[in-house]
């Protein structure tokens, strides 16, 4: 700790009770200085030789035949005056970071300037401040804290401003050049309580954030504004500083946040932190921290301007949020458990900004930038689908607000509808009073073609879904199964054709006697291959088409009706054209085409052998 000693005479100040101070001397005192409830019995000559103001006041008291002088609103109180009085007597006095500001304000009040005496107290204090105190990181913070009780004197003497500038300048320094003990109130964790010799720990960029958390909110605000004005501090560090300060001063419990004793303080603190938030997406705080601030802002009743700024900041980084972060409790008169309307506002702002950004920048953006931008849509789509599943359990969430939030996400943000299906199913389960039309409308917002196999199997067995939705699920699963059969048929046909061409090639290249000697064995092999291939195709087709057999009785009946159309006898081509608009036509064409292809392949082989 920095300090300075002034004077060389022994300290002869004595105390008599709590309200009397006097100097032990052979000479009788001839002036009484009253400061608050304390009386100082002193001598005129030492005081008048250093203080211009006391000189005037003593002259005025002599004219009034009085030896008492009362100093009203004396900065620093009796302790600060005692420092000045001891300096006037030449007694030893110690100045440090805890009393230097009070002594500076008191000496200014007493007008202890150079025109009264060379090397007066004001001059010596200024030298100490500039050459020692303001060059120290810890001392600058502590001195700034002491200025709070000495306003407006400390402000007028620019002590506050100089301390703030000193602190801000030091935070902007290169961490590698810092040699003083940083973060003196931070508990640095050392593994196993041991420090390895020769290991040099690097100074982090946010080494200063915890130290300034000790400042009151108004001083903290001024320091942070000065730090940001330097333009050399990374935005993420500023965000970390604000987060640390909020954790240090904001209460953990809801009761403490809304208590009457601290409600104004908490509101002021929160609004100050919000106004200090960086405005750009690249340098703002984490979305999780911003959403926590939003929850506190709702509880303490922050003003509309602060709320709007916070919502705007959150909307810039909504793709980084989690479902738990969005569970913002609703306040009266809202009846829902969570504030769904506020979340919808966040989504609308995010989507509007993303659309505007894409419309302006897509031609100039690189491929990587576009992919990253598209990823943010997918993240928000997944986020809101998870949020919908949470609020679906709330009986007070109306169908209209549920649908509005659901539709606020564009189709491109939902490549898969499994999470949406889960949210809709939960809503149907908890809101059993929905009409058939409402259920049909809600399920119509889900694209069954974007469901995975597992979700489709669950939907086909879900009795809460409307019949139309179940039919759509079965129809598209039938198309998937048929597409698999067709792909398998093509693979087998290609294999047969390849085998036949190879055999024909060897028949042409081998000698006639070898062809004759092996004709019987070739006939045997060739007679077995088509049957074996046909069995493989039919087996694969059977296995693929057997998937719907796992469905429950209700879905199986619907599936059987759909599949029965493919078994109608008659001309296949005419039948396919007649029912091309029905769900069964793709399957019947594929199955019949498969049999045709296999049969044709078999006939071609027999003809080549004979």
URLINNOR-V213070 format. One record per backbone hydrogen bond with DSSP energy under -1.0 kcal/mol. CO is the residue of the C=O (numbers start at 0). NH is the residue of the N-H. Records with the same first field share a line. If there is no record, write none. Layout:
CO: NH, NH
This chain:
3: 94
5: 92
8: 91
11: 23
13: 21
18: 38
19: 15
20: 40
21: 13
30: 41
31: 68
32: 39
33: 70
34: 37
37: 34
38: 20
39: 32
40: 22
41: 29, 30
43: 47
44: 48
46: 49, 50
50: 54
51: 55
52: 56
53: 57
54: 58
55: 59
56: 60
57: 61
58: 62
59: 63
60: 65
61: 64
66: 31
68: 33
73: 76
76: 80
77: 81
78: 82
79: 83
80: 84
81: 85
82: 86
83: 87
84: 88
85: 90
89: 7, 8
92: 5
94: 3
95: 99
98: 102
99: 103
100: 104
101: 105
102: 106
103: 107
104: 108
105: 109
106: 111
109: 52
110: 51, 112
111: 121
112: 116
119: 123
120: 124
121: 125
122: 126
123: 127
124: 128
125: 129
126: 130
127: 131, 132
128: 133
132: 135
135: 139
136: 140
137: 141
138: 142
139: 143
140: 144
141: 145
144: 147
146: 149
149: 153
151: 155
152: 156
153: 158, 159
154: 157
157: 161
158: 162
159: 163
160: 164
161: 165
162: 166
163: 167
164: 168
165: 169
166: 170
167: 171
169: 172
173: 176
174: 177
182: 185
189: 192
190: 193
195: 198
203: 206
205: 208
207: 211
210: 213
211: 214
215: 219
216: 220
217: 221
218: 222
219: 223
220: 224
221: 225
222: 226
223: 227
224: 228
225: 229
233: 237
234: 238
235: 239
236: 240
237: 241
238: 242
239: 243
240: 244
241: 245
242: 246
243: 247
244: 248
245: 249
252: 256
253: 257
258: 262
261: 265
262: 266
263: 267
264: 268
265: 269
266: 270
267: 271
268: 272
269: 273
270: 274
271: 275
273: 276
279: 282
285: 289
286: 290
287: 291
288: 292
289: 293
290: 294
291: 295
292: 296
293: 297
294: 298
295: 299
296: 301
302: 306
303: 307
304: 308
305: 309
306: 310
307: 311
308: 312
309: 313
310: 314
311: 315
313: 316
316: 319
317: 320
321: 325
325: 327
327: 338
330: 333
336: 329
337: 339
338: 342
339: 343
340: 344
341: 345
342: 346
343: 347
344: 348
345: 349
346: 350
347: 351
348: 352
349: 353
350: 354
351: 355
352: 356
353: 357
354: 358
355: 359
356: 360
357: 361
360: 364
365: 369
366: 370
367: 371
368: 372
369: 373
370: 374
371: 375
372: 376
373: 377
374: 378
375: 379
376: 380
377: 381
378: 382
379: 383
380: 384
381: 385
382: 386
383: 387
384: 388
385: 389
386: 390
387: 391
389: 392
390: 393
393: 396
397: 401
398: 402
399: 403
400: 404
401: 405
402: 406
405: 408
409: 412
410: 413
416: 420
417: 421
418: 422
419: 423
420: 424
421: 425
422: 426
423: 427
424: 428
425: 429
426: 430
430: 433
434: 438
435: 439
436: 440
437: 441
438: 442
439: 443
441: 444
442: 445
446: 449
447: 450
449: 416
451: 455
452: 456
453: 457
454: 458
455: 459
458: 461
465: 469
466: 470
467: 471
468: 472
469: 473
470: 474
471: 475
472: 476
473: 477
474: 478
475: 479
476: 480
477: 481
478: 482
479: 483
480: 484
481: 485
482: 486
483: 487
484: 488
485: 489
486: 490
487: 491
488: 492
489: 493
490: 494
491: 495
492: 496
493: 497
494: 498
495: 499
496: 500
497: 501
498: 502
499: 503
500: 504
501: 505
502: 506
503: 507
504: 508
505: 509
510: 514
511: 515
512: 516
513: 517
517: 521
518: 522
519: 523
520: 524
521: 525
522: 526
523: 527
524: 528
527: 531
528: 532
529: 533
530: 534
531: 535
532: 536
533: 537
534: 538
535: 539
536: 540
537: 541
538: 542
539: 543
540: 544
543: 546
546: 549
547: 550
551: 555
552: 556
553: 557
554: 558
555: 559
556: 560
557: 561
558: 562
559: 563
562: 565
563: 566
564: 567
570: 574
571: 575
572: 576
573: 577
574: 578
578: 581
583: 587
584: 588
585: 589
586: 590
587: 591
588: 592
589: 593
590: 594
591: 595
592: 596
593: 597
594: 598
595: 599
596: 600
597: 601
598: 602
599: 603
600: 604
601: 605
602: 606
603: 607
604: 608
605: 609
